[in-house]
Amino acid sequence: MTVLASSSTPAAGQVVTGVLGFLVVAGMGVALFFLLRSMNKHLRRVQRGPGWREEAERPEPGDGGDGPQDQPEPDYSRNGYGPA
């Protein structure tokens, strides 16, 4: 005998997605959109290099070239241990 389910209610062990599940997923998508937009705005503000390096490389007016500004800057890229 074959019994056809003519009712629209799911069986007791069957899980059905509903409006609440859709709203949760849609809310997460909206939150992700605003989070990524904020991250991009903050990343655009990040400076690519330290500003003090550019200021140190710029010669001062009237500098004859024999001051301490013309000496090479120590290399701190290896954690302070000098060049490799």
N, C-alpha and C positions, 0 to 999 in steps of 0.2 A: 504494500500500500504506500502510495506516495501522498505526503501531506504538503500542500503548498501553503506558504505563509502569506496570507492575504492581508495581514495587519501591517501597519507602517511602523510599529514599535520594534526596536531591535531586541534580540535575544538577551538573556541575562548576562552572558559572558562576552558579549560583543561591545567593542568600544566605538563610539561614533563621535566624530569631531563636530563641533557646533559653533555657534556664534562666539562663545567665550574663547575658544581656541584661536579662532581667526583674529579676534581683537588683541589677544596676547601677542601673536606673531606680528600683526600690523604695528602694534605699539613698539615692539622691539625694533622693527624696521625704521620707524620714525625716529626713535632714540639714536639708532646707529647713524642715520643721516645727519642729525645735528651734532653728534659726537665727531664724525669725520670732518664736518664743516669747521667746527671749532679747532680741531687738530691742524687742519690746513692753514687756518688763520694764524695760529701760534707758530707754525713752522716757517711761515713767510717772514716772521719777525726775527728769527734766529740769525745772528751774524755768522758769516762763513768763517771768519778768522778773528783772532784777537785784535782789538783796536789799538792796543799799545804797541804792537809791532809796526803798524803803519805809521804811527806817530814817531817812533824811533828812527825809521828809515828816512823820514822827511827832514832834509837839512834846514837848519835855522838860518834866517837871513843874516848876512855878514859873517858867516862862519868860514874861517880860513881853511878848514879841512884838517886841522891838527888837534882837535879837541877829543874828549872821550866819546863823543857821539860817532866818530868815524871808526872806532875799534869794532871788530866783529862781535856780534852778540853770541853768548854761549848757547850751545845747542842743548835744549832741555827735552828733546824728543825721546831720549833714551833714559828718562827718569832721573836726569841730573848727572849721569855718569860720563858725559862728554861724547865725542864722536866715536863711531865704531872703528 
